[in-house]
Amino acid sequence: MKNLADRFLSESEKEKIIESVKKVENVTSGEIVPMVVSSSYNYPLAEVKGAAFFSIPIAIALTYLVVQQSLLMEYFPHLYYSMWMFLGIGIVLYILTYLLLRNIPSLKRMFITDAEIDEEVQEAAVTSFFRNGLYLTRDKTGVLIFISVFEHRVWVLADTGINEKVDKKVWDEIVQHIVKGIKEKRQGEAICEAITRVGEILKEHFPVRHDDKDELDNLIIGE
């Protein structure tokens, strides 16, 4: 999953996003940071659950077929032979499906609940907000547009100075706009549009100052 963030945006899309942020920050004292990460969490339990889900029933079926056709049944008790055959086939299948799930994100995602995803993405967004210093802006006007590719989730997180003046529904609308753009395979364009919209909101409440400066990164591509 480490390369998902790099593949999410083309180089030209990254450049356009950076330019959109710079343009917006010329008219507002707010700071906007789009951030794209491959995944918010590695979800190790999903690989365990998925591997068991696939390997156990297949191992049972294969064991039955092998035992029924094997000449060894004449020399070994049926139950004893079946047990060891099942364990052998099951272990091999478990390892193979475990590795398969680890390398195919869409398959692994089937074994993660929406509740788990929402919790991990929210936690990752909040952690990124503080780790990247969005809470340190002069007027508490940092806005993080957090996109987690594996989970198919977008989270907009604004600092206290903004949240005192902007309704949460506004951020929800921006999230939905980006999500819609991602589904339509025009994620770069949708992010630029969202940045422009955030800029309009910030300009209304936090117009640019004469001594304003760019305090934060204009785009972060995480792992």
N, C-alpha and C positions, 0 to 999 in steps of 0.2 A: 504493500500500500504506500510505500515511501514516495513513489513517483507520481501518484495521482495528482498532487498539487501542481507539479511541473507541467503535466500534460493538460491540465484543466484550462489553461490560458496560453494562447500563442504569444510569441514575442511582441508582435504588433498590438495585440490586445493589452498586454502589460503596459506598453508605452502609452497607449490611449488612456488607460486608467490613471496612470501617473500624471499625465497632462490634464485630465479632468479634475483631479485633486488640486493641482497647482492653480488651475483657473478658478475653482471655487474658493480657494483660500486667499485669493487676491481681493475678494469682496467681503470676507468675514473673518473674524478673529477665532472662529472655531477651527478645530483640527480634526480632519477625517483620515482614518487609517483603514483601508481595505486589507483584509488578511485572508489568505487561502491556505488551508492545511490539508494534508492528505487524509488524516483521520484525527479525531479527538481522543481516541483510546484504542488499544489493540484488541480488546474483547477476547481474552484467551479462552474463556469458558465456552464461547460460541464454537470454537474449533473442536473442543472436547465433546460437546453435545452433538454437533453435526457429524463427527466421525463415528460416534456411537450409533446415531440414527441410521446411518448408511451401512455400517459394517456388520452390525449384529444380525439383522434379518437376512442379508446376503450370505453371511457366514452359515446361518442355519440352513438356508436352502442349498448351498453348495455342499455342506457336510452331508445332508441327506442324500444328495445325488451321488456323491463320491462313495459313501458307505454302501449304498444299494448296488453299485456297480463293481465294488472292490472284491477281489478274491481273498483278501485278508480276513474277511468275515468268517471264513472257514477255520481260521486259526486263532482269532482273538474274540473275546466276548463282545457282542454288538455294542453295549452301553459304554464299555471301557474305551473301545476304539473310537466311537463317535465323540466322546468327550475330548479326547486329545486332538482329534481331527478338527473339531470345532474351534478349540483354542488356537491351533496353528493357523487355520484360515482366518479366524477372527482377528488375530494380532496383525497379520500381514495387511488385511483389508483396513484395519483401523489406522495403521501407519500411513498407508497410501491415501486414504480419504482425509486424514488430518493434514497432510502436506498439500493436498488438492485444495482444501478449504483455505489454507493459509495463503495460497497463491491466486485464488479466484475470489476477489472481494464480493462480487454479486452473489456468489453461492454462500459465502460465510454470512452475509447480511441476513439470510433467511432464518438464521438461528439467534438473532438479536431482537429483542422486543423494542417497540417504539418508546416505551417508558425508559428503558436503558439508554437508548440513543439520545433522547431529549435531556436526560440527566447529565450524561457525559459531555454533550456538546455545550450545554449551559455552563458547566463547570470549566470546560476548556476555554470558553469565551471570556469568562470572568478572570481566569488565571492569566490569559493573554493580555487582557485589558491592563492589569497591574504590572505584569512582567515587561510590557513594552512602554510603560510610562504614560499611558493615556490619562492617568489621574493627576499628573504633574503639570498640566497646562496652567497658564497664569489665571485664566478665568473659569477653570473647571469646565471646559467646553470640548473635551475630546469625545469623538464618536468612532467606535470600532464597528466595522462591517465585517463580521466573521463568517467565513464560508468553510464548512467541513465537507470535503468531497465524498468520502466513503459513506458518510451517514446521509447525504443528500439534505443537509440542513444549513440554514442561514440564520444568523443571530445578529441583531443590531443592539449595541450596548452604548449608552450615552452617560457622560459624567453628570454629577449632581447639578451643576450650573444649568445644564440644558434640561434635564428632567423636571426641574422646577417650573419650566415654562412650556414644555412640549408634552402633549398627551401621548401615552403609550400606543394608542391606536395608530398614530402617525408612523411609528416604527414598524408596526405590524404590516401596514400597507406597503412599506418599502421592502420588507422581507418577502412578501407575496409577489411583488414585482420582480425581484431577483430570481425567486424560485421559478416563476413562470418563464422567465428568460432562459434559465438553465434547461428547463424541459424542452424549450424550443431550439436548443443548441445555439443560442446567441448570448452566452453568459457574459462575454466581454462588453457587449453593447448594453446589456441590462444593468451591469455594475456601474457603467458610466452614467446611465440614466438615473440610477439610484443616488450616485454621488451628487449629481446636479440637483436632484430633489432635496437631499440633505442640505446642500449649500443654500438653497432658497430659504429653508427653514432657519438655518443659522444666521443668514444675512438679516432676516427680519428681527431677530432678537439680539444678535451679536455682530453688528457691523464691524468692518475692518478698522483697526486703529492705525494712526500714523507711524507708530513704532512697532507694529506687528511683525513677527518673524515666523518662519516655518519651524515649528518645534519638534515635529515627529516625522517618521518615515511616511512616504506617500503610497507605498505598497509593500506588503510583507508576504513572501511565499515561504511557508513553513514546511516541515517534513510531514 
